[in-house]
Amino acid sequence: MLHHFLHLFFDIWLEMAPWLLAGFGLAFLCSFFLSERWIRRHLGGPGWLPILKASLVGLPLPVCSCGVLLVALALRRSGARKAPVCAFLASTPQSGTDALLLSWPLLGPCFTLLRFCGACCSGLFAGALVKWFGIPQPPPQETPDLSASCAAVCACHHHDHDHPHEHGEAHHHEFATLRTRLADALRYAFVHLPGEIAHLLVLGVAIAVLIALFLPAGILTEVPLWLTYLLAIVIGLPTYSCSLAIIPVALGLLIGGVTPGAVFLFMACAPTTHVGALLIMGRELGWRTTGLYTAAITGCGLLFALLIDLGLKLQLTIPETLTASATHSHHFTVGSALIFGLTLLILLNGAIFHLLKHLLAKHHA
């Protein structure tokens, strides 16, 4: 049994490795060319345009839900209204260029495009509900100083700036030197981001392998559709997972017979509505706004789930890698070995860096 577990575990990682590496590369490009200051400039002001911009701007950003929350709070305290902030919070954690790149070969192009559209619609729906039914409340009048703003941005992008943040110091993307911007983007994409998601990816792949080994294929096909959706919401709402790590879990659920629509619903809820994020949103944005945000995520996810299962009747092809009965093995070429080794090295380096940073912070506290 252990042999089969390790075999499937290795095969999944071998299939994921090139797409993870490409995702980290895209994360570098996004971090290099986009900044919090640029995002903030496009999310201010009243009306529907900031909501639309917030939904679209967040789609390609490869930032985890905790990082997105920090950016959203910085935007709010910098003058952005609640509706575009909620739109940004709803769309960003569900997509990301890295997650979409991994989803394309594992879940198929059709499901990936629907996931992208669902993330955008979730942002628009969340912003609309908050604009229509939320309690009007102006953003904080005080403008945060540069150090507070930088702390939020750096925490979001997981940049490890140990230098002092003084007025005039050019560490922001618009004012930083090209060398500083390049170093920050490389550090984020190939150290901080892998360190944040490494343990979640390992856990997600392990869960997928366990489901493939112990859950008979198609055992959940007899469960009523409404009950499957209810379970997807109940389990997905409090669960914390990034948009990358949830993909292997989704594959495991598909093996167990969960419908593609229910998997979509679970993948919409888990990265956006975990308990920690909702508690912080309730304190910063108000509980009514938080309730409307959660309702928008759930409602939009349900609509897309019904579209996938009853409208399009989408059927996903499970990769042979995840079938426990498969006796094949990947053709381990020199190229695949190099890609796998490089991806593993990046993840291990990020995980070790993240652990040491956490231990040092705990020690100084």
TIMARLUM-618060 format. One line per field, with one value per residue (C-alpha): residue in three letters; x, y, z. Coordinates in steps of 0.2 Angstrom, whole numbers, plus 5000, padded with zeros to 4 digits. Layout:
<atoms>
rest = (ALA; ...)
u = (X; ...)
v = (Y; ...)
w = (Z; ...)
</atoms>
This chain:
<atoms>
rest = (MET; LEU; HIS; HIS; PHE; LEU; HIS; LEU; PHE; PHE; ASP; ILE; TRP; LEU; GLU; MET; ALA; PRO; TRP; LEU; LEU; ALA; GLY; PHE; GLY; LEU; ALA; PHE; LEU; CYS; SER; PHE; PHE; LEU; SER; GLU; ARG; TRP; ILE; ARG; ARG; HIS; LEU; GLY; GLY; PRO; GLY; TRP; LEU; PRO; ILE; LEU; LYS; ALA; SER; LEU; VAL; GLY; LEU; PRO; LEU; PRO; VAL; CYS; SER; CYS; GLY; VAL; LEU; LEU; VAL; ALA; LEU; ALA; LEU; ARG; ARG; SER; GLY; ALA; ARG; LYS; ALA; PRO; VAL; CYS; ALA; PHE; LEU; ALA; SER; THR; PRO; GLN; SER; GLY; THR; ASP; ALA; LEU; LEU; LEU; SER; TRP; PRO; LEU; LEU; GLY; PRO; CYS; PHE; THR; LEU; LEU; ARG; PHE; CYS; GLY; ALA; CYS; CYS; SER; GLY; LEU; PHE; ALA; GLY; ALA; LEU; VAL; LYS; TRP; PHE; GLY; ILE; PRO; GLN; PRO; PRO; PRO; GLN; GLU; THR; PRO; ASP; LEU; SER; ALA; SER; CYS; ALA; ALA; VAL; CYS; ALA; CYS; HIS; HIS; HIS; ASP; HIS; ASP; HIS; PRO; HIS; GLU; HIS; GLY; GLU; ALA; HIS; HIS; HIS; GLU; PHE; ALA; THR; LEU; ARG; THR; ARG; LEU; ALA; ASP; ALA; LEU; ARG; TYR; ALA; PHE; VAL; HIS; LEU; PRO; GLY; GLU; ILE; ALA; HIS; LEU; LEU; VAL; LEU; GLY; VAL; ALA; ILE; ALA; VAL; LEU; ILE; ALA; LEU; PHE; LEU; PRO; ALA; GLY; ILE; LEU; THR; GLU; VAL; PRO; LEU; TRP; LEU; THR; TYR; LEU; LEU; ALA; ILE; VAL; ILE; GLY; LEU; PRO; THR; TYR; SER; CYS; SER; LEU; ALA; ILE; ILE; PRO; VAL; ALA; LEU; GLY; LEU; LEU; ILE; GLY; GLY; VAL; THR; PRO; GLY; ALA; VAL; PHE; LEU; PHE; MET; ALA; CYS; ALA; PRO; THR; THR; HIS; VAL; GLY; ALA; LEU; LEU; ILE; MET; GLY; ARG; GLU; LEU; GLY; TRP; ARG; THR; THR; GLY; LEU; TYR; THR; ALA; ALA; ILE; THR; GLY; CYS; GLY; LEU; LEU; PHE; ALA; LEU; LEU; ILE; ASP; LEU; GLY; LEU; LYS; LEU; GLN; LEU; THR; ILE; PRO; GLU; THR; LEU; THR; ALA; SER; ALA; THR; HIS; SER; HIS; HIS; PHE; THR; VAL; GLY; SER; ALA; LEU; ILE; PHE; GLY; LEU; THR; LEU; LEU; ILE; LEU; LEU; ASN; GLY; ALA; ILE; PHE; HIS; LEU; LEU; LYS; HIS; LEU; LEU; ALA; LYS; HIS; HIS; ALA)
u = (5000; 5014; 5022; 5006; 5004; 5022; 5020; 5004; 5011; 5027; 5017; 5006; 5020; 5029; 5014; 5012; 5030; 5031; 5015; 5020; 5037; 5028; 5016; 5030; 5037; 5020; 5020; 5036; 5030; 5014; 5024; 5036; 5024; 5009; 5010; 4998; 4999; 4994; 4979; 4974; 4973; 4961; 4949; 4945; 4930; 4911; 4901; 4902; 4918; 4929; 4919; 4922; 4941; 4943; 4935; 4946; 4962; 4962; 4960; 4978; 4986; 4995; 4991; 4984; 4969; 4978; 4989; 4973; 4965; 4980; 4980; 4961; 4963; 4976; 4965; 4951; 4961; 4968; 4951; 4943; 4925; 4918; 4910; 4926; 4936; 4924; 4924; 4943; 4942; 4930; 4939; 4957; 4959; 4949; 4960; 4978; 4989; 4998; 4982; 4974; 4990; 4990; 4971; 4972; 4981; 4973; 4955; 4954; 4952; 4933; 4933; 4947; 4939; 4923; 4933; 4940; 4923; 4916; 4929; 4925; 4907; 4909; 4918; 4905; 4891; 4899; 4902; 4884; 4877; 4887; 4884; 4865; 4862; 4877; 4877; 4884; 4900; 4914; 4932; 4943; 4947; 4965; 4978; 4990; 5008; 5020; 5027; 5009; 5005; 5022; 5019; 5002; 5010; 5025; 5015; 5003; 5018; 5028; 5042; 5055; 5060; 5071; 5076; 5068; 5053; 5056; 5048; 5057; 5064; 5061; 5055; 5038; 5037; 5035; 5050; 5061; 5076; 5075; 5087; 5076; 5060; 5068; 5075; 5058; 5049; 5061; 5061; 5042; 5039; 5053; 5055; 5040; 5026; 5032; 5036; 5018; 5010; 5022; 5014; 4997; 5002; 5009; 4993; 4982; 4991; 4991; 4973; 4970; 4981; 4972; 4955; 4961; 4967; 4953; 4938; 4930; 4928; 4911; 4905; 4897; 4888; 4872; 4872; 4858; 4864; 4857; 4865; 4882; 4880; 4876; 4891; 4902; 4896; 4897; 4914; 4921; 4915; 4926; 4941; 4957; 4966; 4974; 4969; 4984; 4983; 4964; 4967; 4973; 4959; 4947; 4954; 4952; 4933; 4930; 4937; 4925; 4910; 4907; 4900; 4910; 4898; 4900; 4919; 4917; 4907; 4919; 4934; 4924; 4921; 4937; 4949; 4938; 4928; 4939; 4935; 4950; 4946; 4928; 4932; 4944; 4932; 4918; 4929; 4935; 4921; 4906; 4896; 4882; 4895; 4903; 4887; 4883; 4900; 4898; 4881; 4888; 4902; 4889; 4876; 4887; 4896; 4878; 4873; 4889; 4887; 4870; 4876; 4890; 4880; 4863; 4866; 4882; 4882; 4901; 4911; 4929; 4942; 4952; 4971; 4977; 4990; 4976; 4968; 4974; 4972; 4984; 5000; 5009; 5023; 5029; 5043; 5056; 5067; 5081; 5070; 5057; 5070; 5077; 5060; 5055; 5071; 5070; 5052; 5056; 5071; 5061; 5047; 5060; 5070; 5054; 5047; 5063; 5064; 5046; 5049; 5065; 5057; 5042; 5053; 5063; 5048; 5041; 5058; 5059; 5040)
v = (5000; 5012; 5008; 5013; 5029; 5034; 5029; 5040; 5054; 5055; 5053; 5068; 5079; 5074; 5080; 5096; 5101; 5110; 5119; 5125; 5131; 5141; 5148; 5154; 5163; 5171; 5176; 5185; 5195; 5200; 5205; 5215; 5225; 5227; 5236; 5240; 5259; 5255; 5244; 5257; 5271; 5261; 5256; 5273; 5283; 5279; 5270; 5254; 5256; 5253; 5237; 5231; 5235; 5227; 5211; 5211; 5217; 5203; 5189; 5187; 5190; 5175; 5180; 5168; 5173; 5180; 5191; 5197; 5201; 5212; 5221; 5224; 5231; 5243; 5248; 5251; 5262; 5271; 5277; 5263; 5260; 5243; 5237; 5237; 5230; 5215; 5213; 5212; 5200; 5188; 5187; 5186; 5170; 5160; 5163; 5168; 5164; 5150; 5141; 5143; 5136; 5121; 5119; 5118; 5102; 5093; 5099; 5103; 5120; 5121; 5119; 5131; 5144; 5142; 5144; 5160; 5167; 5162; 5171; 5187; 5185; 5182; 5198; 5208; 5200; 5203; 5221; 5223; 5216; 5227; 5242; 5239; 5232; 5237; 5250; 5266; 5270; 5282; 5275; 5280; 5298; 5297; 5292; 5279; 5283; 5276; 5263; 5256; 5255; 5247; 5234; 5229; 5228; 5218; 5206; 5204; 5200; 5192; 5203; 5202; 5220; 5222; 5240; 5255; 5262; 5280; 5294; 5295; 5278; 5271; 5253; 5255; 5249; 5266; 5273; 5259; 5256; 5242; 5231; 5233; 5229; 5214; 5207; 5210; 5201; 5186; 5184; 5184; 5172; 5160; 5161; 5168; 5161; 5143; 5144; 5149; 5136; 5121; 5113; 5116; 5108; 5092; 5091; 5093; 5080; 5068; 5069; 5066; 5050; 5044; 5047; 5038; 5023; 5021; 5028; 5017; 5026; 5033; 5029; 5046; 5046; 5040; 5055; 5067; 5083; 5095; 5086; 5086; 5105; 5107; 5097; 5107; 5123; 5117; 5110; 5124; 5139; 5136; 5128; 5137; 5132; 5142; 5141; 5130; 5117; 5114; 5107; 5090; 5089; 5093; 5078; 5067; 5072; 5069; 5051; 5048; 5053; 5071; 5080; 5094; 5107; 5102; 5102; 5120; 5126; 5119; 5127; 5144; 5143; 5137; 5150; 5165; 5162; 5153; 5158; 5169; 5180; 5182; 5187; 5200; 5206; 5207; 5218; 5229; 5230; 5226; 5210; 5215; 5217; 5201; 5192; 5199; 5195; 5177; 5176; 5182; 5169; 5155; 5161; 5163; 5147; 5138; 5146; 5140; 5123; 5121; 5127; 5115; 5100; 5103; 5115; 5110; 5093; 5094; 5078; 5080; 5067; 5061; 5060; 5042; 5047; 5047; 5031; 5018; 5004; 5012; 5002; 5014; 5026; 5042; 5042; 5050; 5059; 5071; 5086; 5080; 5076; 5093; 5102; 5091; 5094; 5112; 5114; 5103; 5114; 5130; 5123; 5116; 5132; 5142; 5131; 5131; 5150; 5152; 5141; 5150; 5167; 5161; 5154; 5169; 5180; 5169; 5170; 5189; 5190)
w = (5000; 5004; 4987; 4978; 4988; 4985; 4966; 4964; 4974; 4964; 4947; 4952; 4956; 4940; 4930; 4940; 4940; 4924; 4926; 4944; 4937; 4923; 4937; 4947; 4932; 4929; 4947; 4944; 4930; 4939; 4954; 4943; 4933; 4945; 4962; 4976; 4972; 4954; 4960; 4972; 4959; 4949; 4963; 4970; 4966; 4966; 4953; 4944; 4935; 4951; 4954; 4936; 4938; 4954; 4948; 4932; 4940; 4953; 4941; 4936; 4953; 4960; 4978; 4992; 5001; 5016; 5005; 4996; 5012; 5017; 5000; 5002; 5019; 5013; 4999; 5011; 5022; 5007; 5002; 4992; 4995; 5001; 4985; 4975; 4990; 4991; 4972; 4973; 4988; 4979; 4962; 4966; 4977; 4965; 4950; 4948; 4933; 4942; 4947; 4930; 4922; 4933; 4931; 4912; 4910; 4925; 4925; 4906; 4897; 4897; 4916; 4918; 4907; 4917; 4933; 4927; 4922; 4938; 4948; 4938; 4940; 4959; 4960; 4951; 4961; 4977; 4973; 4967; 4982; 4994; 4983; 4983; 5000; 5011; 5024; 5016; 5026; 5020; 5020; 5035; 5034; 5040; 5027; 5033; 5033; 5022; 5034; 5037; 5019; 5015; 5029; 5021; 5003; 5009; 5019; 5004; 4992; 5006; 5002; 5016; 5017; 5032; 5027; 5036; 5027; 5026; 5016; 5000; 5000; 4983; 4987; 4978; 4960; 4953; 4962; 4965; 4955; 4942; 4952; 4967; 4958; 4950; 4966; 4975; 4961; 4960; 4979; 4979; 4965; 4969; 4988; 4997; 4986; 4986; 5004; 5008; 4997; 4998; 5014; 5006; 4990; 4999; 5009; 4994; 4984; 4998; 5000; 4982; 4983; 4998; 4989; 4974; 4984; 4997; 4989; 4976; 4959; 4957; 4975; 4977; 4960; 4969; 4981; 4977; 4968; 4981; 4995; 4985; 4983; 5002; 5007; 4995; 5003; 5021; 5019; 5008; 5018; 5033; 5024; 5020; 5004; 4991; 4973; 4968; 4982; 4980; 4962; 4968; 4980; 4966; 4956; 4971; 4973; 4954; 4957; 4971; 4959; 4964; 4950; 4941; 4947; 4965; 4963; 4955; 4970; 4983; 4973; 4973; 4992; 5000; 4994; 4998; 5013; 5026; 5044; 5047; 5032; 5037; 5055; 5049; 5036; 5049; 5060; 5046; 5034; 5045; 5047; 5035; 5021; 5026; 5025; 5008; 5002; 5007; 5000; 4983; 4983; 4987; 4975; 4960; 4964; 4964; 4948; 4939; 4947; 4940; 4923; 4923; 4929; 4921; 4907; 4899; 4907; 4907; 4909; 4915; 4910; 4925; 4922; 4922; 4935; 4948; 4944; 4957; 4945; 4932; 4930; 4919; 4924; 4917; 4904; 4915; 4903; 4907; 4904; 4915; 4928; 4927; 4928; 4943; 4952; 4950; 4955; 4971; 4975; 4973; 4985; 4998; 4998; 5000; 5014; 5024; 5022; 5027; 5042; 5048; 5046; 5056; 5070; 5071; 5072; 5086; 5095; 5094; 5100)
</atoms>
